[in-house]
Amino acid sequence: MSTATTFTSYEDLTVLGGPVRVHRAGESGTPVLLLHGAMLDTAEGIWHDVVPSLSADHRVYVIDMPRHGASRPWKGWLGDAFYGRFLLALLDVLELDTVAIMGLSMGGGVGFRFALRHPERVSALIPVNPGGLGEKRPHHFLTWAIIRTPGMLRACSWILAHFPGYLRSGLASSLDRGTETPGLDRIVRLAGQEAREKHRFGERAMDDWQLDWYGPLRTRFGRLEELRALKVPTLWMHGADDPLIGHHEMAAAHEATPDSRFVTIAHAGHLLPYDQPEQLGMLARDFLTESGGGRGEN
């Protein structure tokens, strides 16, 4: 199935009382659920160039996470506990007994947290530059104080919505090939659209899951000792130039996870699906086949 077909056709579901848009690709094989990151990420934005590879031999489900893309509006606090309930309910609505999960950034953190809670529903796990790792960040308390300042994150949404040039230059500077990144106009257009929607719905620039994780003195969950309880085959994937998630954090997560593999991809930063989509898709397919997470039907 072509990428254009994947993202121009969709199904709108209701999960836990809220709207969820789902795109599907692939005619056969085990199911793979793709979870994008926080802030201005959307299903089409992040996974546009990864889906064609995965859908060659898997049934791929790509969702707009709650309060992203067409999955709006949502009420209440969408933190860590919510996402544990949400993914369980989503799989039930999709009638999927088990699924392989690949997630970027927040989506990677949501994925491994769900696998810890419900290993019986996860056939394999691929966290890509995942959020939710590490106990402290640089300038931890100061950052916590800033993001908890009343109105600060909604002001950030306003800025991103009203200054597209700033958004474009910021995105380009975070990509390995900068302004030469294939599809940059599409990437910027979708991010700008998401920024305007965040402002229109009065949403914060950061997701509740991020705020839930970031406590005043240390992070609230995602300890290395928790990862020792992961019971599913796991491939940790890291962009070598990621300024947000360090190599040492990823390597430590790999060491703590019982059935684990770890790959670092050169010429890639935090937004790895934009920088190296073909390599990401190839490595994911190989891992799913080797681990057993890509065999059989569901």
N, C-alpha and C positions, 0 to 999 in steps of 0.2 A: 504494500500500500504506500502511495507516495506521501511525502510530508504535507503537501498541499491538501490532500484529501483528509489526512489525519486531523489537521487543525481547522478545517472548514466544516467538518462534520463533528457533532458532539451530542452528548446526552446530558440533560440537566436533572440531577437527582436531589432528593431531600434526605439528609443524613443528620440525625439528632436534631431535627427540626430546622436545619439550615440548608441553604442551597449549595450544591457542589456540581461544578461542570467537569465532565469526564470526556476525554478524547481516547479513542481506541485505534490500535493498528495491529496488523498481523492476523493471520488466519488460523494458525495452529501453534502448538507448543505450549509449554507451561507459561503461566501468567507472570508478568513483571510489572510492578507498580513504581512509577517515577514520581518522586517528591521534590519539588523545587525549594529554593531557599527563601529567606525573609525579605522584608523591605519592598523592593520594586520587582522582585522575581514573579514570573508567571509560567504556566505550563509551556505555552508556545515559545515564550522568550528563551527559557533555559534549554529546553529539550528539542528544539526545532531540528537540529542537525544530528542528534543522537538517535532519534526514533527510527530512521530508515534502516540502520544497521541492526538494531535490536529486533525489529519487527520481521526480519527475514526468517527467523525461526522461533519467535516467541509471540505470545499475545500480550501486547503492551497496553497498559492503562496509565494515562497521563492526566493528572487532576490539577485544577487550580485549587490551591490550598485555601481554607477559609480566610476571608478578607483579602483575597487576591483574585485578579482577573474577573471572571464572571461568577465567582463563588461569593456573592454579596447579596444582602447584608447579613451580618451575624451580630448577635447580642451577647453580652457577658464576657467573662475572662477566658481567653483561649490559651491557657498555659499548658504545662507539662501533663497534668492530670487529664485535661480536656483531650489532648491529642491521643492519649492512651485509649480513651473511650471512643474517640472519633474514628480511628483506624479500624478498630474492632467492628464498629457499626458499618463502616464503609465496606469492608470485606463481606459482611453479611448481606448488605444491599446488593453488592455485585455478585453474590452467590459464589464466592471464592473460598474454598476451604483453606488453602495455603497459597502464598504468593512470595516471589522474590522481590525484595525492596531495594531500590537504588535511590539514594537521596543526596542532594547537594546542600552543604552548609546546614541551615536549620532543618531541612528535609532529611539530611543524614543523621542529625541528632534525634529527630523524631523517630526515624527508622530504627536506630539501635535501641532507643528506649522502649519502643514497642516490642522488639524482638526479645528484650529482657523480660517483659511482662507476659508475652504470649508467644513463646518459641514454637508452640504447636501450629501456629498460623503462618510462620515464616520459613520458607524453604531455603533461602540464602539471603545474604545481606551485603550491600555494597555502599558503605558510607564514603562520600566524596568530599574531601575538605570539610568534615562534619563539624557543626556546632556542638556545644555541650561537652567539650573536653577541657580538662585543666581546672585547677582549683583557684588560681588567681591570674589576673591579666595585668599588663603594665598599667600603672597609675589607677589601680583598681578602684579605690574609694572615690577618687575624684571623678572617674567616669560614671560610677554609680550615682553620685550626687548630681551630675549634669543631666543624665538621662531621666532622673526622677524629679527634676525641676518642673513644676507645673507649667504646662503649655509649651515646653521646649520642643517635644517631639511632634506636636501638631504644627508648630511654627516651621519645623524642618520640612514637613509635608507641603506646606504652603510655598516655601522657597523652591523645592524641587518641581512643583507644579507650574510655577510662574517664570522660571529661568531655564528654559530648555538648552541654552548654550552652555550653562554651567553643568547641566546634567550630561550633555554630550562629551564635554571635555573630561569630566570625572570618570565616565565609563571608559572612554578611550585610554585614559592613563592607567586604568586597572587591567587592561588587556595586553597580552604578550606582544601582539603585532600593532597595538595602538590604532591609529586611524586607518591602517591597512588591513584590519581584521575583516575577513569575509562576512558580509551581511551586517556590517556595522549600522547602516541606515535602518534596517529592520529592528536591530537590537535597541537602538536609541528610540525609535518610534514606539515600540511596545513598552519600554521603560517610562517614557514620557506619558503615555496613555495611563499606565498604572499610577504614576505620580498624581495625575489629575483626578483619578478615581479616589485615591486615598484622601485627597483634599476635599473632594465633593462629599464623601461619606464621613468626614470629620475624624478620620483615623490617624493614629500616631505613625510616624515614619518607621519605628521599630515594631516588631510583632510582640504580642504578649508572651510568647514562649521564650523569646530572648530576655525580656524583662524578668520573667519568672526565674530563669537560670542565674541571672546576675544579681547576687546578694551584695550587701554593703561591704563585707570584709572578705568574702570568698564566694565562689559559685555554690549554688544550692544542690546541684545533682550532677552526675556524670563522673563520679570518682573512678579511678583506675580499678579499685577493688571490685566495683560493680561489674566491670567487664569480664571478670573471671567467671561470671555466671552465664555468659552468652553461650547458648547451646546450638547455634546455627553456623554453618560455614560462612566465613566473613572475609571480604576483600576490602581492606582499607586503601583508598586511592588518594594521593596527595599531589597537588601541583607544586613543583619544585620551588617556584617563586611566590608562593602564597604568603602575603604579609600578615594574614590574620591567624592562620593555624600553622604552628611551627612544626618542623620535621621531628623534633624531639617528642612533641605531644603525640603525633601520629605513630611514631615508632614505639612509644610506651603503650599506646592503646593496642597495637599489634602484639606486643609481648604479653600483655595481660589477657588477650583473648585466646581461648583454648584452640579453636580450629580456624586459624587465621593466616591470611596472606597480606603482604604489604607491597604496594607498587608506588614509586615516585615517577611522575611524568614530567619530563623536561619541557622547557618553553611553555609553561602553563602557570597561571596564578590561581587566585581563589575561584574565579569564574571559569573553571576548567572546561565545562561543556562548550564555552565559546572559543577557548584557545585551542583545544585539541579534541574536537568532537569525534573524529574518525577513530583515533587511538583509544579514546574512552569507550566507544561502542565495541570495538574489537576485543579489548581486554575484558570487558564485562561479559561478552558472549563466551569467550574462552573459559572464564571462571565459572560461569553458570553450567557449562557443559562438564567441566572437570569435577566440580563439586557435587554434581547431582541435582543442583537447583534448576538446571535447564533441561531435565529429562522428563519424559512422560507427559500425561495430560492431567488436568485438574477439573 
